[in-house]
C-alpha cells in the first residue's frame, strides 16, 4: 500500500486555512494523477479575502472504469480551521512524535484524504469508477464548496452510486462509530425595535428589551420533540444577546439576539423558522432565519452493512451506527446518492497539537480499500 504517512505529511505541509486554495490542491493532484485520475479544479467566489464570497478552490478527480460499472465516490475537504497559538511545533510542519503524527488537519481531515489516496492505489481500475469530491470550503461558510462540486458533477454527467465522506467519526478508538445521518441546522436572528429615551421618562420611550426577553423566554421554554428511532431530540439554544448600550440612564432603541436549532427529521428548517417568526412577531419582533442544512438519514441497509463489515474486518470492532454530532457536507451530498461518513478519531480535531495515531492511518487506508472494492461490486438496487 502507498505510504499513507508520507501522503498525510505532504498535505499537512501545505497550509490551507479555510478557504483553501493553491498548494494543498497541487499536492493532492500530484498524488492522484499518477494513479490514472483525471483531475478537474475550479474556483468559485469573487469577493474580498475574509468575506463569505472569497474565492474557494474545489477538486473533482475521476478514474473511469469499464462501461456500465458502478461509480463510488470519496468526499472530503482540504481546508482547516486556524491553528491558533501554543503548539509544541509548527502546525504546518508535520512532525512524528512517538506513535503520533502532529499537524493541523492530521485528523480533520487530511489524514483521511491521504488514506483515501492510499486505498485507491490498491483498487484495480477495472473494478469500476472511483472519484474524489474535495472542497476547500467546509470549515467556512460552505457556500462555494461541495454545492458547487455537485453542480459540476451534474453538468459533467458524473453520478456516483454511493459516497463515503471521511469526516472523523470515531470517538474512543478507530472504528467505533459510523455516521448514517445528521441533524439539520438553522440559525435565526431576532431583532426588536423600540424608541430610545431617558430611563427617568419611560413614557416618552419604548423599551425593546422586555419584548426581546419575552421572545427568548417563550423560545427557551419550547420542547421541540423527544427524539426518534435514529435521532436525538432537537435542541434550541440562545447563542447571542446584543444591545450595545453604553449608558446606564438610556433606554435603548433596539435589541437583538441569535438562536441556533439543531433538529431531527420531525422538522424542516422552514417549519421551525416559521414557528420562531410567529413567536417573535407576537411580541413585536422580527426573525430572520438562515438554514444551513436539513436532516438526513441513509437508512441502514446494504451500504451501512458493507461499511461495518470493512471496519470490523480490520479493527475487530462492530461500529455503532449514529446520527449524532454537528453538520457536515454530507448534508449536500445526500441529494446525489446514499452517503455515509466514516473516519479517524475526533478527540483532537480543531484542537492545539492535533494528532493522529500512525497505526490508525494505516488501518483506515485498508478499511477504505475494502469499502471501495465492495461498493463497486455492490448491487445498488439493494439500497
HELIX and SHEET records of a PDB file:
HELIX    1   1 UNK A    4  UNK A   12  1                                   9    
HELIX    2   2 UNK A   23  UNK A   33  1                                  11    
HELIX    3   3 UNK A  110  UNK A  120  1                                  11    
HELIX    4   4 UNK A  125  UNK A  127  5                                   3    
HELIX    5   5 UNK A  146  UNK A  156  1                                  11    
HELIX    6   6 UNK A  199  UNK A  204  5                                   6    
HELIX    7   7 UNK A  209  UNK A  220  1                                  12    
HELIX    8   8 UNK A  269  UNK A  282  1                                  14    
HELIX    9   9 UNK A  302  UNK A  315  1                                  14    
HELIX   10  10 UNK A  330  UNK A  333  1                                   4    
HELIX   11  11 UNK A  358  UNK A  377  1                                  20    
HELIX   12  12 UNK A  380  UNK A  382  5                                   3    
SHEET    1   A 6 UNK A  38  UNK A  44  0                                        
SHEET    2   A 6 UNK A  56  UNK A  63 -1                                        
SHEET    3   A 6 UNK A 129  UNK A 135 -1                                        
SHEET    4   A 6 UNK A  71  UNK A  77  1                                        
SHEET    5   A 6 UNK A 162  UNK A 165  1                                        
SHEET    6   A 6 UNK A 338  UNK A 341  1                                        
SHEET    1   B 3 UNK A  95  UNK A  97  0                                        
SHEET    2   B 3 UNK A 100  UNK A 102 -1                                        
SHEET    3   B 3 UNK A 355  UNK A 357 -1                                        
SHEET    1   C 2 UNK A 177  UNK A 179  0                                        
SHEET    2   C 2 UNK A 320  UNK A 322  1                                        
SHEET    1   D 2 UNK A 181  UNK A 182  0                                        
SHEET    2   D 2 UNK A 296  UNK A 297 -1                                        
SHEET    1   E 4 UNK A 235  UNK A 242  0                                        
SHEET    2   E 4 UNK A 254  UNK A 263 -1                                        
SHEET    3   E 4 UNK A 184  UNK A 193 -1                                        
SHEET    4   E 4 UNK A 286  UNK A 293 -1                                        
SHEET    1   F 2 UNK A 197  UNK A 198  0                                        
SHEET    2   F 2 UNK A 250  UNK A 251 -1                                        
END                                                                             
